[in-house]
Amino acid sequence: MKWSNILLIVGLLALLAGAILSVMKMQPYSDYVLVAGAVLVILRGAVKNRESEK
């Protein structure tokens, strides 16, 4: 499995966890988890570009 796919899966799971936390009214924690998930998904794009160059 490629690193970009792993980052995408982990990022989407983090976004899901952040969404669940926001529904459960744990607002400060959900914000941090959502931002971390978004950063992972954005980093996935850079990793995917590097993988396609090889």
N, CA, C and O atoms as a Tripos MOL2 file, in Angstrom:
@<TRIPOS>MOLECULE
protein
  216   215    54     0     0
PROTEIN
NO_CHARGES

@<TRIPOS>ATOM
      1 N           0.8480   -1.1750    0.0000 N.3       1 MET1
      2 CA          0.0000    0.0000    0.0000 C.3       1 MET1
      3 C           0.8920    1.2360    0.0000 C.2       1 MET1
      4 O           1.8910    1.2920    0.7170 O.2       1 MET1
      5 N           0.5240    2.2190   -0.8050 N.am      2 LYS2
      6 CA          1.3340    3.4270   -0.9170 C.3       2 LYS2
      7 C           1.1220    4.3330    0.2930 C.2       2 LYS2
      8 O           0.0880    4.2850    0.9600 O.2       2 LYS2
      9 N           2.1420    5.1650    0.5570 N.am      3 TRP3
     10 CA          2.0830    6.0890    1.6900 C.3       3 TRP3
     11 C           0.9580    7.0870    1.5320 C.2       3 TRP3
     12 O           0.3330    7.4780    2.5180 O.2       3 TRP3
     13 N           0.6870    7.5070    0.3000 N.am      4 SER4
     14 CA         -0.3710    8.4940    0.0900 C.3       4 SER4
     15 C          -1.7370    7.9190    0.4660 C.2       4 SER4
     16 O          -2.5810    8.6260    1.0180 O.2       4 SER4
     17 N          -1.9510    6.6550    0.1700 N.am      5 ASN5
     18 CA         -3.2190    6.0230    0.5320 C.3       5 ASN5
     19 C          -3.3510    5.8780    2.0480 C.2       5 ASN5
     20 O          -4.4360    6.0540    2.6020 O.2       5 ASN5
     21 N          -2.2560    5.5610    2.7050 N.am      6 ILE6
     22 CA         -2.2730    5.4330    4.1650 C.3       6 ILE6
     23 C          -2.5790    6.7820    4.8130 C.2       6 ILE6
     24 O          -3.3730    6.8620    5.7510 O.2       6 ILE6
     25 N          -1.9390    7.8490    4.3030 N.am      7 LEU7
     26 CA         -2.2040    9.1850    4.8400 C.3       7 LEU7
     27 C          -3.6540    9.5950    4.6120 C.2       7 LEU7
     28 O          -4.2640   10.2260    5.4750 O.2       7 LEU7
     29 N          -4.2020    9.2430    3.4670 N.am      8 LEU8
     30 CA         -5.5910    9.5760    3.1840 C.3       8 LEU8
     31 C          -6.5290    8.8670    4.1560 C.2       8 LEU8
     32 O          -7.4540    9.4830    4.6850 O.2       8 LEU8
     33 N          -6.2990    7.5930    4.3920 N.am      9 ILE9
     34 CA         -7.1550    6.8300    5.3050 C.3       9 ILE9
     35 C          -7.0600    7.3780    6.7190 C.2       9 ILE9
     36 O          -8.0810    7.5550    7.3830 O.2       9 ILE9
     37 N          -5.8510    7.6470    7.1880 N.am     10 VAL10
     38 CA         -5.6730    8.1820    8.5390 C.3      10 VAL10
     39 C          -6.2930    9.5710    8.6480 C.2      10 VAL10
     40 O          -6.9210    9.8900    9.6580 O.2      10 VAL10
     41 N          -6.1250   10.3890    7.6340 N.am     11 GLY11
     42 CA         -6.7070   11.7230    7.6440 C.3      11 GLY11
     43 C          -8.2230   11.6940    7.6670 C.2      11 GLY11
     44 O          -8.8510   12.4650    8.3920 O.2      11 GLY11
     45 N          -8.8130   10.8080    6.8790 N.am     12 LEU12
     46 CA        -10.2690   10.7020    6.8630 C.3      12 LEU12
     47 C         -10.8030   10.1490    8.1780 C.2      12 LEU12
     48 O         -11.8690   10.5630    8.6340 O.2      12 LEU12
     49 N         -10.0750    9.2170    8.7930 N.am     13 LEU13
     50 CA        -10.4820    8.7190   10.1060 C.3      13 LEU13
     51 C         -10.4020    9.8170   11.1570 C.2      13 LEU13
     52 O         -11.2520    9.8880   12.0460 O.2      13 LEU13
     53 N          -9.3930   10.6710   11.0640 N.am     14 ALA14
     54 CA         -9.2780   11.7880   11.9970 C.3      14 ALA14
     55 C         -10.4210   12.7760   11.7840 C.2      14 ALA14
     56 O         -10.9670   13.3050   12.7520 O.2      14 ALA14
     57 N         -10.7870   13.0290   10.5350 N.am     15 LEU15
     58 CA        -11.9230   13.9050   10.2650 C.3      15 LEU15
     59 C         -13.2230   13.3100   10.7930 C.2      15 LEU15
     60 O         -14.0740   14.0370   11.3050 O.2      15 LEU15
     61 N         -13.3820   12.0110   10.6720 N.am     16 LEU16
     62 CA        -14.5610   11.3460   11.2160 C.3      16 LEU16
     63 C         -14.6040   11.4600   12.7290 C.2      16 LEU16
     64 O         -15.6530   11.7380   13.3100 O.2      16 LEU16
     65 N         -13.4540   11.2430   13.3670 N.am     17 ALA17
     66 CA        -13.3900   11.3630   14.8280 C.3      17 ALA17
     67 C         -13.6900   12.7970   15.2630 C.2      17 ALA17
     68 O         -14.3770   13.0020   16.2640 O.2      17 ALA17
     69 N         -13.1940   13.7800   14.5360 N.am     18 GLY18
     70 CA        -13.4850   15.1690   14.8550 C.3      18 GLY18
     71 C         -14.9550   15.4970   14.7000 C.2      18 GLY18
     72 O         -15.5150   16.2490   15.4980 O.2      18 GLY18
     73 N         -15.5840   14.9380   13.6770 N.am     19 ALA19
     74 CA        -17.0130   15.1660   13.4800 C.3      19 ALA19
     75 C         -17.8250   14.5400   14.6080 C.2      19 ALA19
     76 O         -18.7940   15.1300   15.0840 O.2      19 ALA19
     77 N         -17.4320   13.3570   15.0280 N.am     20 ILE20
     78 CA        -18.1300   12.6980   16.1410 C.3      20 ILE20
     79 C         -17.9500   13.4900   17.4270 C.2      20 ILE20
     80 O         -18.8990   13.6540   18.1940 O.2      20 ILE20
     81 N         -16.7360   13.9820   17.6710 N.am     21 LEU21
     82 CA        -16.4970   14.7810   18.8720 C.3      21 LEU21
     83 C         -17.2880   16.0760   18.8520 C.2      21 LEU21
     84 O         -17.7460   16.5340   19.8990 O.2      21 LEU21
     85 N         -17.4570   16.6740   17.6830 N.am     22 SER22
     86 CA        -18.2130   17.9290   17.6200 C.3      22 SER22
     87 C         -19.6950   17.6900   17.8940 C.2      22 SER22
     88 O         -20.3690   18.5540   18.4540 O.2      22 SER22
     89 N         -20.2040   16.5260   17.5030 N.am     23 VAL23
     90 CA        -21.5970   16.1940   17.8000 C.3      23 VAL23
     91 C         -21.7820   15.9410   19.2900 C.2      23 VAL23
     92 O         -22.8420   16.2190   19.8510 O.2      23 VAL23
     93 N         -20.7440   15.4100   19.9240 N.am     24 MET24
     94 CA        -20.8150   15.1020   21.3540 C.3      24 MET24
     95 C         -20.5130   16.3190   22.2290 C.2      24 MET24
     96 O         -20.3420   16.1830   23.4400 O.2      24 MET24
     97 N         -20.4480   17.5000   21.6270 N.am     25 LYS25
     98 CA        -20.2390   18.7630   22.3460 C.3      25 LYS25
     99 C         -18.8900   18.8470   23.0530 C.2      25 LYS25
    100 O         -18.7860   19.4580   24.1170 O.2      25 LYS25
    101 N         -17.8720   18.2460   22.4800 N.am     26 MET26
    102 CA        -16.5100   18.3610   23.0000 C.3      26 MET26
    103 C         -15.7590   19.3120   22.0710 C.2      26 MET26
    104 O         -14.8100   18.9140   21.3950 O.2      26 MET26
    105 N         -16.1840   20.5460   22.0450 N.am     27 GLN27
    106 CA        -15.7720   21.5080   21.0260 C.3      27 GLN27
    107 C         -14.2610   21.7490   20.9430 C.2      27 GLN27
    108 O         -13.7260   21.6770   19.8360 O.2      27 GLN27
    109 N         -13.5350   22.0300   22.0290 N.am     28 PRO28
    110 CA        -12.1030   22.3280   21.8460 C.3      28 PRO28
    111 C         -11.3330   21.1480   21.2510 C.2      28 PRO28
    112 O         -10.4610   21.3390   20.4040 O.2      28 PRO28
    113 N         -11.6500   19.9440   21.6900 N.am     29 TYR29
    114 CA        -10.9320   18.7800   21.1910 C.3      29 TYR29
    115 C         -11.2930   18.5000   19.7400 C.2      29 TYR29
    116 O         -10.4300   18.1180   18.9490 O.2      29 TYR29
    117 N         -12.5330   18.6820   19.3910 N.am     30 SER30
    118 CA        -12.9490   18.3860   18.0160 C.3      30 SER30
    119 C         -12.2670   19.3350   17.0310 C.2      30 SER30
    120 O         -11.9300   18.9330   15.9180 O.2      30 SER30
    121 N         -12.0620   20.5890   17.4330 N.am     31 ASP31
    122 CA        -11.3770   21.5300   16.5430 C.3      31 ASP31
    123 C          -9.9630   21.0640   16.2350 C.2      31 ASP31
    124 O          -9.5340   21.0990   15.0820 O.2      31 ASP31
    125 N          -9.2410   20.6300   17.2520 N.am     32 TYR32
    126 CA         -7.8690   20.1740   17.0460 C.3      32 TYR32
    127 C          -7.8220   18.9220   16.1760 C.2      32 TYR32
    128 O          -6.9560   18.8010   15.3100 O.2      32 TYR32
    129 N          -8.7270   18.0090   16.3980 N.am     33 VAL33
    130 CA         -8.7380   16.7660   15.6230 C.3      33 VAL33
    131 C          -9.1060   17.0550   14.1720 C.2      33 VAL33
    132 O          -8.5290   16.4610   13.2610 O.2      33 VAL33
    133 N         -10.0580   17.9580   13.9440 N.am     34 LEU34
    134 CA        -10.4360   18.3080   12.5740 C.3      34 LEU34
    135 C          -9.2840   18.9750   11.8330 C.2      34 LEU34
    136 O          -9.0580   18.6870   10.6580 O.2      34 LEU34
    137 N          -8.5620   19.8520   12.4960 N.am     35 VAL35
    138 CA         -7.4220   20.5180   11.8580 C.3      35 VAL35
    139 C          -6.3210   19.5030   11.5440 C.2      35 VAL35
    140 O          -5.7170   19.5490   10.4730 O.2      35 VAL35
    141 N          -6.0660   18.5930   12.4760 N.am     36 ALA36
    142 CA         -5.0430   17.5660   12.2330 C.3      36 ALA36
    143 C          -5.4280   16.6750   11.0560 C.2      36 ALA36
    144 O          -4.5770   16.3310   10.2360 O.2      36 ALA36
    145 N          -6.6880   16.3050   10.9660 N.am     37 GLY37
    146 CA         -7.1530   15.4940    9.8420 C.3      37 GLY37
    147 C          -7.0240   16.2220    8.5230 C.2      37 GLY37
    148 O          -6.6290   15.6300    7.5190 O.2      37 GLY37
    149 N          -7.3560   17.5080    8.5190 N.am     38 ALA38
    150 CA         -7.2340   18.2980    7.2890 C.3      38 ALA38
    151 C          -5.7770   18.4220    6.8600 C.2      38 ALA38
    152 O          -5.4740   18.3610    5.6680 O.2      38 ALA38
    153 N          -4.8810   18.5950    7.8160 N.am     39 VAL39
    154 CA         -3.4520   18.6890    7.4940 C.3      39 VAL39
    155 C          -2.9570   17.3810    6.8900 C.2      39 VAL39
    156 O          -2.1730   17.3990    5.9410 O.2      39 VAL39
    157 N          -3.4020   16.2500    7.4250 N.am     40 LEU40
    158 CA         -2.9850   14.9590    6.8740 C.3      40 LEU40
    159 C          -3.4790   14.7800    5.4400 C.2      40 LEU40
    160 O          -2.7490   14.2770    4.5850 O.2      40 LEU40
    161 N          -4.7080   15.1900    5.1820 N.am     41 VAL41
    162 CA         -5.2430   15.0570    3.8250 C.3      41 VAL41
    163 C          -4.4860   15.9670    2.8620 C.2      41 VAL41
    164 O          -4.2410   15.5830    1.7180 O.2      41 VAL41
    165 N          -4.1140   17.1600    3.3050 N.am     42 ILE42
    166 CA         -3.3440   18.0810    2.4540 C.3      42 ILE42
    167 C          -1.9410   17.5260    2.2040 C.2      42 ILE42
    168 O          -1.4420   17.5860    1.0810 O.2      42 ILE42
    169 N          -1.3100   16.9910    3.2370 N.am     43 LEU43
    170 CA          0.0160   16.3850    3.0680 C.3      43 LEU43
    171 C          -0.0310   15.1980    2.1230 C.2      43 LEU43
    172 O           0.9510   14.9020    1.4440 O.2      43 LEU43
    173 N          -1.1580   14.5250    2.0780 N.am     44 ARG44
    174 CA         -1.3130   13.3800    1.1820 C.3      44 ARG44
    175 C          -1.1180   13.7990   -0.2680 C.2      44 ARG44
    176 O          -0.5590   13.0500   -1.0690 O.2      44 ARG44
    177 N          -1.5830   15.0010   -0.6020 N.am     45 GLY45
    178 CA         -1.4080   15.4910   -1.9670 C.3      45 GLY45
    179 C           0.0530   15.6620   -2.3370 C.2      45 GLY45
    180 O           0.4640   15.3300   -3.4490 O.2      45 GLY45
    181 N           0.8370   16.1800   -1.4010 N.am     46 ALA46
    182 CA          2.2700   16.3530   -1.6640 C.3      46 ALA46
    183 C           2.9610   14.9990   -1.8010 C.2      46 ALA46
    184 O           3.8190   14.8160   -2.6650 O.2      46 ALA46
    185 N           2.5880   14.0680   -0.9580 N.am     47 VAL47
    186 CA          3.2020   12.7290   -1.0180 C.3      47 VAL47
    187 C           2.8160   12.0380   -2.3140 C.2      47 VAL47
    188 O           3.6420   11.3620   -2.9270 O.2      47 VAL47
    189 N           1.5690   12.2020   -2.7370 N.am     48 LYS48
    190 CA          1.1280   11.5670   -3.9730 C.3      48 LYS48
    191 C           1.8710   12.1340   -5.1810 C.2      48 LYS48
    192 O           2.2090   11.3930   -6.1040 O.2      48 LYS48
    193 N           2.1260   13.4420   -5.1800 N.am     49 ASN49
    194 CA          2.8980   14.0450   -6.2710 C.3      49 ASN49
    195 C           4.3080   13.4940   -6.3220 C.2      49 ASN49
    196 O           4.8400   13.2520   -7.4050 O.2      49 ASN49
    197 N           4.9150   13.2950   -5.1720 N.am     50 ARG50
    198 CA          6.2740   12.7320   -5.1400 C.3      50 ARG50
    199 C           6.2840   11.2800   -5.6090 C.2      50 ARG50
    200 O           7.2270   10.8480   -6.2720 O.2      50 ARG50
    201 N           5.2400   10.5270   -5.2680 N.am     51 GLU51
    202 CA          5.1720    9.1380   -5.6970 C.3      51 GLU51
    203 C           4.9940    9.0280   -7.2120 C.2      51 GLU51
    204 O           5.5240    8.1090   -7.8350 O.2      51 GLU51
    205 N           4.2600    9.9490   -7.7950 N.am     52 SER52
    206 CA          4.0240    9.8840   -9.2340 C.3      52 SER52
    207 C           5.2530   10.2880  -10.0380 C.2      52 SER52
    208 O           5.3760    9.9110  -11.2030 O.2      52 SER52
    209 N           6.1720   11.0540   -9.4290 N.am     53 GLU53
    210 CA          7.3850   11.4650  -10.1180 C.3      53 GLU53
    211 C           8.3770   10.3170  -10.2690 C.2      53 GLU53
    212 O           9.2030   10.3340  -11.1810 O.2      53 GLU53
    213 N           8.3090    9.3460   -9.4130 N.am     54 LYS54
    214 CA          9.2870    8.2440   -9.4420 C.3      54 LYS54
    215 C           9.0200    7.2830  -10.5560 C.2      54 LYS54
    216 O           9.7500    6.3050  -10.7160 O.2      54 LYS54
@<TRIPOS>BOND
     1     1     2 1
     2     2     3 1
     3     3     4 2
     4     3     5 am
     5     5     6 1
     6     6     7 1
     7     7     8 2
     8     7     9 am
     9     9    10 1
    10    10    11 1
    11    11    12 2
    12    11    13 am
    13    13    14 1
    14    14    15 1
    15    15    16 2
    16    15    17 am
    17    17    18 1
    18    18    19 1
    19    19    20 2
    20    19    21 am
    21    21    22 1
    22    22    23 1
    23    23    24 2
    24    23    25 am
    25    25    26 1
    26    26    27 1
    27    27    28 2
    28    27    29 am
    29    29    30 1
    30    30    31 1
    31    31    32 2
    32    31    33 am
    33    33    34 1
    34    34    35 1
    35    35    36 2
    36    35    37 am
    37    37    38 1
    38    38    39 1
    39    39    40 2
    40    39    41 am
    41    41    42 1
    42    42    43 1
    43    43    44 2
    44    43    45 am
    45    45    46 1
    46    46    47 1
    47    47    48 2
    48    47    49 am
    49    49    50 1
    50    50    51 1
    51    51    52 2
    52    51    53 am
    53    53    54 1
    54    54    55 1
    55    55    56 2
    56    55    57 am
    57    57    58 1
    58    58    59 1
    59    59    60 2
    60    59    61 am
    61    61    62 1
    62    62    63 1
    63    63    64 2
    64    63    65 am
    65    65    66 1
    66    66    67 1
    67    67    68 2
    68    67    69 am
    69    69    70 1
    70    70    71 1
    71    71    72 2
    72    71    73 am
    73    73    74 1
    74    74    75 1
    75    75    76 2
    76    75    77 am
    77    77    78 1
    78    78    79 1
    79    79    80 2
    80    79    81 am
    81    81    82 1
    82    82    83 1
    83    83    84 2
    84    83    85 am
    85    85    86 1
    86    86    87 1
    87    87    88 2
    88    87    89 am
    89    89    90 1
    90    90    91 1
    91    91    92 2
    92    91    93 am
    93    93    94 1
    94    94    95 1
    95    95    96 2
    96    95    97 am
    97    97    98 1
    98    98    99 1
    99    99   100 2
   100    99   101 am
   101   101   102 1
   102   102   103 1
   103   103   104 2
   104   103   105 am
   105   105   106 1
   106   106   107 1
   107   107   108 2
   108   107   109 am
   109   109   110 1
   110   110   111 1
   111   111   112 2
   112   111   113 am
   113   113   114 1
   114   114   115 1
   115   115   116 2
   116   115   117 am
   117   117   118 1
   118   118   119 1
   119   119   120 2
   120   119   121 am
   121   121   122 1
   122   122   123 1
   123   123   124 2
   124   123   125 am
   125   125   126 1
   126   126   127 1
   127   127   128 2
   128   127   129 am
   129   129   130 1
   130   130   131 1
   131   131   132 2
   132   131   133 am
   133   133   134 1
   134   134   135 1
   135   135   136 2
   136   135   137 am
   137   137   138 1
   138   138   139 1
   139   139   140 2
   140   139   141 am
   141   141   142 1
   142   142   143 1
   143   143   144 2
   144   143   145 am
   145   145   146 1
   146   146   147 1
   147   147   148 2
   148   147   149 am
   149   149   150 1
   150   150   151 1
   151   151   152 2
   152   151   153 am
   153   153   154 1
   154   154   155 1
   155   155   156 2
   156   155   157 am
   157   157   158 1
   158   158   159 1
   159   159   160 2
   160   159   161 am
   161   161   162 1
   162   162   163 1
   163   163   164 2
   164   163   165 am
   165   165   166 1
   166   166   167 1
   167   167   168 2
   168   167   169 am
   169   169   170 1
   170   170   171 1
   171   171   172 2
   172   171   173 am
   173   173   174 1
   174   174   175 1
   175   175   176 2
   176   175   177 am
   177   177   178 1
   178   178   179 1
   179   179   180 2
   180   179   181 am
   181   181   182 1
   182   182   183 1
   183   183   184 2
   184   183   185 am
   185   185   186 1
   186   186   187 1
   187   187   188 2
   188   187   189 am
   189   189   190 1
   190   190   191 1
   191   191   192 2
   192   191   193 am
   193   193   194 1
   194   194   195 1
   195   195   196 2
   196   195   197 am
   197   197   198 1
   198   198   199 1
   199   199   200 2
   200   199   201 am
   201   201   202 1
   202   202   203 1
   203   203   204 2
   204   203   205 am
   205   205   206 1
   206   206   207 1
   207   207   208 2
   208   207   209 am
   209   209   210 1
   210   210   211 1
   211   211   212 2
   212   211   213 am
   213   213   214 1
   214   214   215 1
   215   215   216 2
@<TRIPOS>SUBSTRUCTURE
     1 MET1         2 RESIDUE 1 A MET
     2 LYS2         6 RESIDUE 1 A LYS
     3 TRP3        10 RESIDUE 1 A TRP
     4 SER4        14 RESIDUE 1 A SER
     5 ASN5        18 RESIDUE 1 A ASN
     6 ILE6        22 RESIDUE 1 A ILE
     7 LEU7        26 RESIDUE 1 A LEU
     8 LEU8        30 RESIDUE 1 A LEU
     9 ILE9        34 RESIDUE 1 A ILE
    10 VAL10       38 RESIDUE 1 A VAL
    11 GLY11       42 RESIDUE 1 A GLY
    12 LEU12       46 RESIDUE 1 A LEU
    13 LEU13       50 RESIDUE 1 A LEU
    14 ALA14       54 RESIDUE 1 A ALA
    15 LEU15       58 RESIDUE 1 A LEU
    16 LEU16       62 RESIDUE 1 A LEU
    17 ALA17       66 RESIDUE 1 A ALA
    18 GLY18       70 RESIDUE 1 A GLY
    19 ALA19       74 RESIDUE 1 A ALA
    20 ILE20       78 RESIDUE 1 A ILE
    21 LEU21       82 RESIDUE 1 A LEU
    22 SER22       86 RESIDUE 1 A SER
    23 VAL23       90 RESIDUE 1 A VAL
    24 MET24       94 RESIDUE 1 A MET
    25 LYS25       98 RESIDUE 1 A LYS
    26 MET26      102 RESIDUE 1 A MET
    27 GLN27      106 RESIDUE 1 A GLN
    28 PRO28      110 RESIDUE 1 A PRO
    29 TYR29      114 RESIDUE 1 A TYR
    30 SER30      118 RESIDUE 1 A SER
    31 ASP31      122 RESIDUE 1 A ASP
    32 TYR32      126 RESIDUE 1 A TYR
    33 VAL33      130 RESIDUE 1 A VAL
    34 LEU34      134 RESIDUE 1 A LEU
    35 VAL35      138 RESIDUE 1 A VAL
    36 ALA36      142 RESIDUE 1 A ALA
    37 GLY37      146 RESIDUE 1 A GLY
    38 ALA38      150 RESIDUE 1 A ALA
    39 VAL39      154 RESIDUE 1 A VAL
    40 LEU40      158 RESIDUE 1 A LEU
    41 VAL41      162 RESIDUE 1 A VAL
    42 ILE42      166 RESIDUE 1 A ILE
    43 LEU43      170 RESIDUE 1 A LEU
    44 ARG44      174 RESIDUE 1 A ARG
    45 GLY45      178 RESIDUE 1 A GLY
    46 ALA46      182 RESIDUE 1 A ALA
    47 VAL47      186 RESIDUE 1 A VAL
    48 LYS48      190 RESIDUE 1 A LYS
    49 ASN49      194 RESIDUE 1 A ASN
    50 ARG50      198 RESIDUE 1 A ARG
    51 GLU51      202 RESIDUE 1 A GLU
    52 SER52      206 RESIDUE 1 A SER
    53 GLU53      210 RESIDUE 1 A GLU
    54 LYS54      214 RESIDUE 1 A LYS
